[in-house]
Amino acid sequence: MQPQTVTRADLCEAVHQSLGLSRQECAALVERTLDLIVEALERGETVKLSGFGVFQIRDKRARMGRNPKTGEPAAIHPRRVISFRASQIMKGKVDGANGKA
């Protein structure tokens, strides 16, 4: 069985079912929420969602790597990456969903 992917449309539908708002209002609500998260991350802020997890920006320094195909050294430029750390509550729910106590 292939795992199902949750899309923005799925989130909008869930909000619509829970709150009874119009689908257009729900779509705008989901989009604005995601936009706020992205904007905060762009500013280098940490986004903490209680019971869900923490999104953080990490700066990775420049370093030398290796081309896996040719084995030649290659420069890896400095960059910013997004990391996500799940909350203990989420970890517990996911672990419980897999049948573990």
NORPE-V871082 format. One record per pair of residues at least 24 apart in sequence whose ideal C-beta (glycine too) atoms are under 8 Angstrom apart, sorted by the first residue. I is the first residue (numbers start at 1). J is the second residue. Records with the same first field share a line. If there is no record, write none. Layout:
BEGIN
I: J  J
END
This chain:
BEGIN
8: 34
41: 82
49: 87
50: 87
51: 87  89  90
52: 86  87  89  90
53: 84  85  86  87  90
54: 84  85  87
55: 82  83  84
56: 82  83  84  85
57: 81  82  83
58: 82  83
END
